[in-house]
Amino acid sequence: MTDGPSRSADIDLDLLHDLVFGLRLERPEPGSALQGRYHSATDIPVTLDAPFGPAGPMLFRFGDMLSLLFGWSTVQSAMRISDPDHLLFDYTRVMMGFRLFRPKPKRIEMIGLGGGSLAKACYRCLPDCDITVVEIDPEVIALREKFQIPPDDRRFRVICADGVDYQATAATQPDVLLIDGFDSKGLPQALSEQAFYDSCRARLGAGGLLVANLCDNSRAFATLVRRIAGSFDGRAIAIPAERRGNRVVFASADPAFPPSFEALKSAARHLPSGDTVDYPVKARRIIPALRRWAELQPSRTTRR
């Protein structure tokens, strides 16, 4: 369970961010082996590797954690080396909360691979699900073995393509579409447009679920939520992550979405207790968003 009390072996994520933002270590030469060994103020070993070009992704190792960086302003993804399936960041656990709404999807698509935390969680927790991950940057895909992302097989594949183009042209219809497509500058403009969310709605149909990771920037976030809600008949709820300014939006055109409190609690009780997420905890986090959504729907009959 990743939502329970912290363990003594847990990584200090605040210390990681402070280290990344504060050290500004000299970038190694592209393609070099791990080099430039340092120690943090707490004497935790640090290594840095820049495998691709002057602006490509860097690998930053901090004790038992391997993280993906594009620059010194953002930690794109991170993995506990001793437990690669552990979901370190709360926003990834919130995104996995899609199972409270769609517990047994047959087809999942993702825009954005990063360090593969969500891809690995879905692959492990949903053995009967077909999973396609679309990543625009081949240099990110080239690091998949470093982050222990499974190789392609009959039910899992990573495709190098533009997520917007793929979304507009792919023939299959996913049950769940996960969007976590940040680059070195944040959420790309192409993944922020109303036309993109309209395309997601058309692709998902009446019963599909959109799950989007957004930065909790007050002005940009409010605009994006309005756009998503506009594409999905107003049926969108936003859940804050615990750390570092992420919010996750769930949206669906399904008339039964969002569900009632009791339906949400029932779904949490029936999900596997040994999964990567403590679903009852996430259900309690989602309930305030359901309440806010219901309060903004005065003309609709309440289902609470």
HUTALIN-V81463 format. One record per residue. N is the residue number from 1. RES is the residue in one small letter. PHI is phi as a letter, one per 40 degrees, with the letter a starting at -180 (none if undefined). PSI is psi in degrees with one decimal (none if undefined). BURIAL is 1 if it has 16 or more other C-alpha atoms within 10 Angstrom, else 0. Layout:
BEGIN
n	res	phi	psi	burial
N	RES	PHI	PSI	BURIAL
N	RES	PHI	PSI	BURIAL
END
This chain:
BEGIN
n	res	phi	psi	burial
1	m	none	133.9	0
2	t	b	-4.1	1
3	d	b	3.9	1
4	g	c	-169.2	0
5	p	d	146.5	0
6	s	c	148.4	0
7	r	b	158.5	0
8	s	c	-26.8	0
9	a	c	-1.6	0
10	d	c	146.9	0
11	i	c	139.3	1
12	d	c	99.1	0
13	l	c	-32.9	0
14	d	c	-40.5	0
15	l	c	-39.1	0
16	l	d	-50.0	1
17	h	c	-44.2	0
18	d	c	-38.0	0
19	l	c	-46.7	1
20	v	c	-46.7	1
21	f	c	-25.5	0
22	g	c	-32.3	0
23	l	c	-41.3	0
24	r	f	52.3	0
25	l	c	150.6	0
26	e	c	131.8	0
27	r	c	130.8	0
28	p	c	166.6	1
29	e	c	140.8	0
30	p	d	137.9	1
31	g	g	0.3	0
32	s	c	161.5	0
33	a	c	170.8	0
34	l	d	129.4	0
35	q	a	-176.1	0
36	g	g	53.0	0
37	r	c	134.8	0
38	y	b	177.9	0
39	h	b	139.7	0
40	s	c	175.4	0
41	a	c	-24.5	0
42	t	c	13.8	0
43	d	g	27.4	0
44	i	c	128.8	0
45	p	c	143.0	0
46	v	b	134.2	1
47	t	b	152.9	1
48	l	b	137.8	1
49	d	b	133.5	1
50	a	b	89.4	1
51	p	c	-17.4	1
52	f	b	104.9	1
53	g	f	171.3	0
54	p	c	-19.1	0
55	a	b	8.9	0
56	g	c	-176.6	1
57	p	c	146.9	1
58	m	b	150.4	1
59	l	b	128.4	1
60	f	b	117.4	1
61	r	b	127.4	1
62	f	b	95.6	1
63	g	g	-118.7	1
64	d	c	7.1	1
65	m	b	133.4	1
66	l	b	125.2	1
67	s	b	156.3	1
68	l	b	124.9	1
69	l	b	145.3	1
70	f	b	-22.0	1
71	g	a	-164.7	1
72	w	c	9.9	1
73	s	b	-16.9	0
74	t	a	136.2	1
75	v	c	109.6	1
76	q	c	-41.2	1
77	s	a	161.4	1
78	a	a	152.1	1
79	m	b	136.3	1
80	r	c	118.5	1
81	i	c	-38.1	1
82	s	c	-12.9	0
83	d	a	75.2	0
84	p	c	-15.4	1
85	d	c	-7.5	1
86	h	c	133.5	1
87	l	c	103.3	1
88	l	c	-42.6	1
89	f	c	137.0	1
90	d	c	-34.0	1
91	y	c	-30.9	1
92	t	c	-35.0	1
93	r	c	-36.4	1
94	v	c	-43.3	1
95	m	c	-37.7	1
96	m	c	-12.4	1
97	g	c	-3.8	1
98	f	d	-24.0	1
99	r	c	-17.6	1
100	l	c	-23.1	1
101	f	b	-35.2	1
102	r	b	82.7	0
103	p	c	-28.8	0
104	k	b	66.5	1
105	p	c	147.5	1
106	k	c	-26.3	0
107	r	a	126.5	1
108	i	b	138.2	1
109	e	b	146.0	1
110	m	b	139.6	1
111	i	b	112.5	1
112	g	h	121.2	1
113	l	c	-48.9	1
114	g	f	-134.4	1
115	g	c	4.7	1
116	g	g	17.3	1
117	s	d	-48.8	1
118	l	c	-40.3	1
119	a	c	-44.6	1
120	k	c	-40.4	1
121	a	c	-43.9	1
122	c	c	-40.9	1
123	y	c	-40.2	1
124	r	c	-40.1	0
125	c	c	-19.1	0
126	l	b	74.8	1
127	p	c	-16.3	0
128	d	b	8.9	0
129	c	b	139.7	1
130	d	c	128.9	1
131	i	b	125.4	1
132	t	b	127.6	1
133	v	b	128.3	1
134	v	b	120.6	1
135	e	b	129.0	1
136	i	c	-23.1	1
137	d	b	110.9	1
138	p	c	-25.8	0
139	e	c	-29.3	0
140	v	c	-44.4	1
141	i	c	-35.9	1
142	a	c	-15.4	0
143	l	c	8.0	1
144	r	c	-36.2	1
145	e	c	-34.3	0
146	k	d	-35.5	0
147	f	c	12.1	1
148	q	f	39.8	1
149	i	c	133.0	1
150	p	d	150.2	1
151	p	c	159.9	0
152	d	d	141.3	0
153	d	a	-163.2	0
154	r	c	-22.2	0
155	r	b	6.3	0
156	f	a	133.9	1
157	r	a	147.2	1
158	v	b	123.1	1
159	i	b	132.2	1
160	c	c	106.4	1
161	a	a	164.9	1
162	d	c	122.7	0
163	g	c	-34.4	1
164	v	c	-45.9	1
165	d	c	-43.6	0
166	y	c	-43.8	0
167	q	c	-35.5	1
168	a	c	-20.4	0
169	t	b	-16.7	0
170	a	c	144.3	0
171	a	c	-26.1	0
172	t	c	159.9	0
173	q	b	112.5	1
174	p	c	156.2	1
175	d	c	-33.1	1
176	v	b	132.6	1
177	l	b	114.9	1
178	l	b	127.2	1
179	i	b	114.8	1
180	d	a	59.4	1
181	g	b	48.5	1
182	f	c	147.6	1
183	d	b	-163.6	1
184	s	c	-18.7	1
185	k	b	2.5	0
186	g	h	-150.7	0
187	l	c	121.1	0
188	p	c	149.5	0
189	q	d	-37.5	0
190	a	c	-26.8	0
191	l	c	12.7	1
192	s	b	-7.4	1
193	e	c	150.9	0
194	q	d	-38.9	1
195	a	c	-35.2	0
196	f	c	-45.3	1
197	y	c	-32.9	1
198	d	c	-40.4	1
199	s	c	-39.5	1
200	c	c	-43.6	1
201	r	c	-46.2	1
202	a	c	-39.3	1
203	r	c	-39.8	1
204	l	c	-25.2	1
205	g	g	-162.4	1
206	a	c	-26.5	0
207	g	b	-5.6	1
208	g	c	162.4	1
209	l	b	128.5	1
210	l	c	135.0	1
211	v	b	113.3	1
212	a	b	128.4	1
213	n	c	123.3	1
214	l	b	152.9	1
215	c	c	143.3	1
216	d	c	57.2	1
217	n	c	120.2	0
218	s	d	-47.2	0
219	r	c	-51.3	0
220	a	c	-40.0	0
221	f	c	-45.9	1
222	a	c	-39.9	0
223	t	c	-45.1	0
224	l	c	-40.4	1
225	v	c	-39.6	1
226	r	c	-40.0	0
227	r	c	-45.5	1
228	i	c	-46.8	1
229	a	c	-38.7	1
230	g	c	-33.7	0
231	s	c	-23.0	1
232	f	b	38.7	1
233	d	f	30.5	0
234	g	g	1.0	1
235	r	c	75.3	1
236	a	a	137.4	1
237	i	b	146.8	1
238	a	b	133.1	1
239	i	b	123.5	1
240	p	c	139.9	1
241	a	c	162.5	1
242	e	c	-28.0	0
243	r	b	141.6	0
244	r	f	37.2	0
245	g	g	31.1	0
246	n	b	146.2	1
247	r	b	144.5	1
248	v	b	129.1	1
249	v	b	129.8	1
250	f	b	132.8	1
251	a	a	145.0	1
252	s	a	146.0	1
253	a	c	-2.0	1
254	d	c	126.2	1
255	p	d	-21.2	0
256	a	c	1.6	0
257	f	b	139.5	1
258	p	c	157.1	1
259	p	c	172.0	1
260	s	c	164.5	1
261	f	d	-47.3	1
262	e	c	-37.9	0
263	a	c	-39.0	0
264	l	c	-45.9	1
265	k	c	-39.0	1
266	s	c	-41.4	0
267	a	c	-41.0	1
268	a	c	-39.9	1
269	r	c	-28.4	0
270	h	c	-5.0	0
271	l	c	153.4	1
272	p	d	131.3	0
273	s	c	-20.6	0
274	g	c	15.9	0
275	d	c	-179.9	0
276	t	c	-9.4	1
277	v	b	141.2	1
278	d	c	94.7	1
279	y	c	-36.8	1
280	p	d	-36.8	1
281	v	c	-44.9	0
282	k	c	-36.0	1
283	a	c	-40.9	1
284	r	c	-32.2	0
285	r	c	-30.6	0
286	i	c	-28.9	1
287	i	d	-44.0	1
288	p	d	-34.8	0
289	a	c	-37.5	1
290	l	c	-40.5	1
291	r	c	-44.4	0
292	r	c	-41.3	0
293	w	c	-44.7	1
294	a	c	-37.0	1
295	e	c	-23.2	0
296	l	c	6.6	0
297	q	b	63.8	0
298	p	c	-24.9	0
299	s	c	-5.7	0
300	r	b	144.7	0
301	t	c	125.8	0
302	t	c	143.7	0
303	r	b	21.1	0
304	r	c	none	0
END
